Amino acid sequence: MIFNQFKLGEISTIKQKGGTPDKLNAEYWSGDLPWLTSGETSNMFITETKNHISKEAADSKKLEIVPKGSLVIARSGQGSTRGQTSLCLIDTYVNDGLITIIPDNTKVLPRYLLYNLIHRYDEIRQLSDSNSCRGNINATILSNLNIMLPELEVQKNIVNLVSKFDDLIL
C-alpha cells in the first residue's frame, strides 16, 4: 500500500470563522438553525446541536454555514476539549471556539480524515500556540499538519471496515 504525504491545507479548506450571536437578544436564540459549540466536540459525529439560532443571528455575525461532511476541531481549553475532532453529519453554524475543515473529496474521505485526526488527539493538542495560557490551535497550525494518505479506494475500504464498529457502538 502506497501512502502519500500532504499538508492538511493541501487536501482541505480550513476556516476559523465561527462566532457567537448576542446572547442578550432573545430573538437570536429562538430560531431553527443549528449552532455548534466547542464542548459538543466530545461527540465523534454531530447529528444535532444543543443550541439553535435565527437567520438574523447568523446574519448579524456574518456566520458561514459549515456544510455536512465537514470536520470541526476545538481550538482551545485546558481540559480535554482542545483538539477534539468531530464530523458534522448536518449543516450547522459554529462558535468561535471551533476550526472548520472542509475536505477535498477528490483527495480524502471525510471519515478517513476524522479517524486520522481523532487518533492524533495528543499530537494536535501539542501544536497549540503560545498566545494564551490555555493554548490555542489555529487554522495556520492545522494547515501545516502532515497527513499520510493512501489512494481513495483504500481509504474507502478502511472507512467501510471501521464504520462497522462505529455503527455497533452508536
DASULJO-V966234 format. One record per pair of residues at least 12 apart in sequence whose ideal C-beta (glycine too) atoms are under 10 Angstrom apart, sorted by the first residue. I is the first residue (numbers start at 1). J is the second residue. D is the distance in whole Angstrom. If there is no record, write none. Layout:
I_J_D, I_J_D
//
This chain:
1_150_5, 1_151_9, 1_154_6, 1_158_10, 2_149_10, 2_150_7, 2_151_7, 2_154_9, 3_147_10, 3_148_4, 3_149_6, 3_150_5, 3_151_9, 3_154_9, 4_107_9, 4_147_9, 4_148_7, 4_149_6, 4_150_8, 4_151_8, 5_146_6, 5_147_7, 5_148_6, 5_149_8, 6_104_10, 6_107_7, 6_108_8, 6_145_9, 6_146_7, 6_147_5, 6_148_8, 6_149_6, 7_142_9, 7_143_6, 7_144_6, 7_145_7, 7_146_6, 7_147_7, 8_101_7, 8_103_9, 8_108_9, 8_113_8, 8_116_9, 8_117_9, 8_139_10, 8_141_10, 8_142_6, 8_143_6, 8_144_7, 8_145_4, 8_146_8, 8_147_5, 9_101_9, 9_139_8, 9_140_9, 9_142_8, 9_143_3, 9_144_7, 9_145_8, 9_147_10, 10_104_8, 10_107_8, 10_108_10, 10_143_8, 10_144_10, 10_147_8, 11_101_9, 11_103_7, 11_104_5, 11_105_10, 11_106_9, 11_107_4, 11_108_5, 11_113_8, 11_147_6, 11_149_7, 12_70_9, 12_71_8, 12_100_9, 12_101_5, 12_102_6, 12_103_5, 12_104_6, 12_105_10, 12_107_8, 12_108_7, 12_110_9, 12_113_7, 12_142_9, 12_143_9, 12_147_9, 13_70_9, 13_100_8, 13_101_8, 13_102_4, 13_103_8, 13_104_8, 13_139_10, 13_143_10, 14_71_10, 14_73_9, 14_99_6, 14_100_7, 14_101_5, 14_102_8, 14_138_9, 14_139_5, 14_140_9, 14_141_10, 14_142_5, 14_143_5, 14_145_10, 15_64_7, 15_66_8, 15_70_9, 15_72_10, 15_94_9, 15_98_9, 15_99_7, 15_100_4, 15_101_8, 15_102_7, 15_139_7, 16_73_10, 16_75_7, 16_94_10, 16_96_8, 16_98_8, 16_99_5, 16_100_8, 16_137_9, 16_138_6, 16_139_4, 16_140_9, 16_142_9, 17_61_9, 17_62_8, 17_63_7, 17_64_6, 17_66_9, 17_93_10, 17_94_8, 17_96_8, 17_98_9, 17_99_9, 17_100_7, 17_139_9, 18_35_9, 18_36_8, 18_37_9, 18_38_9, 18_61_9, 18_63_7, 18_64_9, 18_66_8, 18_72_9, 18_75_9, 18_92_10, 18_93_7, 18_94_4, 18_95_5, 18_96_5, 18_97_7, 18_98_5, 18_99_8, 18_100_7, 19_35_10, 19_57_9, 19_58_9, 19_60_9, 19_61_4, 19_62_8, 19_63_6, 19_64_10, 19_93_8, 19_94_8, 19_95_7, 19_96_5, 20_35_8, 20_37_9, 20_51_10, 20_53_9, 20_57_9, 20_61_7, 20_63_9, 20_93_10, 20_94_10, 20_95_5, 20_96_6, 20_97_9, 21_35_8, 21_51_10, 21_53_6, 21_54_8, 21_56_8, 21_57_4, 21_58_7, 21_59_9, 21_60_6, 21_61_5, 21_63_8, 21_93_9, 21_95_9, 22_57_8, 22_60_7, 22_61_9, 25_54_9, 25_56_8, 25_57_7, 25_60_8, 26_54_10, 27_53_10, 27_54_6, 27_56_6, 27_57_8, 28_53_6, 28_54_6, 28_55_10, 28_56_6, 28_57_3, 28_58_9, 28_59_10, 28_60_7, 28_61_9, 29_51_7, 29_52_7, 29_53_6, 29_54_8, 29_57_7, 30_52_8, 30_53_9, 30_54_6, 30_56_10, 30_57_9, 31_51_10, 31_52_5, 31_53_5, 31_54_3, 31_55_6, 31_56_8, 31_57_6, 31_58_8, 31_93_10, 32_52_6, 32_53_9, 32_54_8, 32_55_9, 33_49_9, 33_51_10, 33_52_6, 33_53_5, 33_54_7, 33_55_7, 33_57_8, 33_58_6, 33_63_9, 33_65_8, 33_91_9, 33_92_8, 33_93_6, 34_46_8, 34_47_10, 34_48_7, 34_49_4, 34_50_9, 34_51_8, 34_52_6, 34_53_8, 34_65_9, 34_66_9, 34_88_9, 34_90_6, 34_91_7, 34_92_4, 34_93_7, 34_94_9, 35_49_6, 35_50_9, 35_51_5, 35_52_6, 35_53_5, 35_54_10, 35_57_8, 35_58_8, 35_63_8, 35_92_7, 35_93_5, 35_94_7, 35_95_7, 36_48_10, 36_49_5, 36_50_8, 36_51_8, 36_66_7, 36_72_7, 36_86_8, 36_88_8, 36_90_9, 36_92_5, 36_93_7, 36_94_5, 36_95_7, 36_97_9, 36_98_7, 36_100_10, 37_49_8, 37_50_7, 37_51_7, 37_74_9, 37_81_10, 37_94_8, 37_95_5, 37_96_10, 37_97_7, 37_98_8, 38_72_8, 38_73_9, 38_74_4, 38_75_7, 38_76_8, 38_77_7, 38_81_6, 38_82_8, 38_84_8, 38_86_10, 38_94_8, 38_95_6, 38_96_9, 38_97_3, 38_98_5, 38_99_10, 39_74_8, 39_77_8, 39_79_10, 39_81_6, 39_84_9, 39_95_9, 39_97_8, 40_72_9, 40_74_9, 40_81_10, 40_84_9, 40_86_7, 40_92_10, 40_94_9, 40_95_9, 40_98_9, 41_71_10, 41_72_6, 41_73_7, 41_74_5, 41_75_10, 41_77_10, 41_80_10, 41_81_7, 41_82_10, 41_83_9, 41_84_4, 41_85_7, 41_86_5, 41_94_10, 41_97_9, 41_98_7, 42_74_9, 42_80_8, 42_81_8, 42_84_6, 42_86_8, 43_84_9, 43_86_6, 43_87_9, 43_170_10, 44_84_9, 44_85_8, 44_86_6, 44_87_7, 44_111_10, 44_114_7, 44_115_9, 44_118_7, 44_166_7, 44_169_9, 44_170_8, 45_86_7, 45_87_5, 45_88_8, 45_89_5, 45_90_10, 45_111_9, 45_114_8, 45_166_8, 45_170_7, 46_66_9, 46_68_9, 46_70_9, 46_71_10, 46_72_7, 46_86_5, 46_87_7, 46_88_5, 46_89_6, 46_90_6, 46_92_7, 46_94_10, 47_87_10, 47_88_9, 47_89_5, 47_90_6, 47_170_9, 48_89_9, 48_90_7, 48_92_9, 49_88_10, 49_90_8, 49_92_6, 49_93_9, 49_94_9, 51_93_9, 51_95_9, 52_92_10, 52_93_9, 53_93_6, 57_93_8, 58_93_6, 61_93_9, 61_95_10, 61_96_9, 63_92_10, 63_93_5, 63_94_8, 63_95_9, 63_96_10, 64_93_8, 64_94_9, 64_100_8, 65_91_5, 65_92_7, 65_93_6, 65_94_9, 65_100_10, 66_88_6, 66_90_9, 66_91_7, 66_92_5, 66_93_7, 66_94_5, 66_98_8, 66_100_5, 66_101_10, 66_102_8, 67_88_8, 67_90_9, 67_91_6, 67_92_9, 67_100_9, 67_102_7, 68_87_9, 68_88_6, 68_89_6, 68_90_6, 68_91_5, 68_92_8, 68_110_9, 69_87_8, 69_88_7, 69_89_8, 69_90_10, 69_91_9, 69_102_8, 69_103_7, 69_105_8, 69_109_9, 69_110_5, 69_111_9, 70_86_10, 70_87_8, 70_88_5, 70_89_10, 70_91_9, 70_92_9, 70_94_9, 70_100_5, 70_101_6, 70_102_5, 70_103_7, 70_110_7, 71_85_6, 71_86_7, 71_87_6, 71_88_7, 71_98_10, 71_99_9, 71_100_7, 71_101_4, 71_102_8, 71_103_7, 71_110_7, 71_111_10, 71_113_6, 71_114_6, 71_117_7, 71_118_10, 72_84_9, 72_85_7, 72_86_5, 72_87_8, 72_88_6, 72_92_9, 72_94_6, 72_95_10, 72_97_9, 72_98_5, 72_99_7, 72_100_6, 72_101_7, 73_85_5, 73_86_8, 73_97_10, 73_98_7, 73_99_5, 73_100_8, 73_101_7, 73_117_7, 73_118_10, 73_121_10, 73_124_7, 73_137_6, 73_139_10, 73_142_7, 74_86_9, 74_95_10, 74_97_6, 74_98_6, 74_99_8, 74_124_10, 74_125_10, 74_137_8, 75_95_10, 75_96_8, 75_97_5, 75_98_6, 75_99_6, 75_128_9, 75_129_10, 75_132_10, 75_134_10, 75_135_9, 75_136_5, 75_137_5, 75_138_7, 75_139_9, 75_141_10, 75_142_9, 76_96_10, 76_97_6, 76_98_10, 76_128_8, 76_129_10, 76_132_7, 76_134_5, 76_135_6, 76_136_5, 76_137_7, 76_138_10, 77_97_8, 77_125_9, 77_128_10, 77_134_6, 77_135_8, 77_136_9, 77_137_10, 78_132_10, 78_133_8, 78_134_5, 78_135_8, 79_134_9, 80_121_9, 80_125_9, 81_97_8, 81_125_10, 81_134_10, 82_97_9, 82_121_9, 82_124_8, 82_125_6, 82_127_10, 82_128_7, 82_134_7, 82_135_6, 82_136_8, 82_137_6, 83_117_9, 83_118_9, 83_120_9, 83_121_5, 83_122_8, 83_123_8, 83_124_4, 83_125_4, 83_126_9, 83_127_8, 83_128_8, 83_135_9, 83_137_6, 84_98_10, 84_117_10, 84_118_8, 84_121_7, 84_124_9, 84_125_9, 85_99_10, 85_101_8, 85_113_9, 85_114_6, 85_115_10, 85_116_9, 85_117_4, 85_118_5, 85_119_10, 85_120_9, 85_121_7, 85_124_8, 86_98_9, 86_114_8, 86_117_10, 86_118_9, 87_101_10, 87_103_10, 87_110_6, 87_111_7, 87_113_8, 87_114_5, 87_115_9, 87_117_10, 87_118_9, 88_100_8, 88_101_10, 88_102_10, 88_110_9, 89_110_10, 97_136_10, 99_136_10, 99_137_7, 99_138_7, 99_139_6, 99_141_9, 99_142_6, 99_143_10, 100_139_9, 101_113_7, 101_114_9, 101_117_8, 101_139_9, 101_142_7, 101_143_10, 101_145_10, 105_152_9, 106_152_8, 107_147_10, 107_149_7, 107_151_10, 107_152_8, 107_155_9, 108_147_7, 108_149_6, 108_152_8, 108_155_7, 109_149_9, 109_152_7, 109_155_5, 109_156_6, 109_158_9, 109_159_6, 110_159_9, 111_155_8, 111_156_9, 111_158_9, 111_159_5, 111_160_9, 111_162_8, 111_163_7, 111_166_9, 112_147_10, 112_149_8, 112_150_9, 112_152_9, 112_154_9, 112_155_4, 112_156_8, 112_157_10, 112_158_6, 112_159_5, 112_162_9, 113_147_7, 113_149_9, 113_155_9, 113_159_10, 114_159_9, 114_162_10, 114_166_10, 115_155_9, 115_158_8, 115_159_7, 115_162_6, 115_163_9, 115_166_9, 116_145_10, 116_147_6, 116_148_8, 116_149_8, 116_155_10, 116_158_10, 117_142_9, 117_145_8, 117_147_9, 120_145_8, 120_146_10, 120_147_9, 123_145_8, 124_137_7, 124_141_9, 124_142_8, 124_145_7, 125_137_8, 127_141_5, 127_142_8, 127_144_9, 127_145_7, 128_141_8, 129_141_7
//
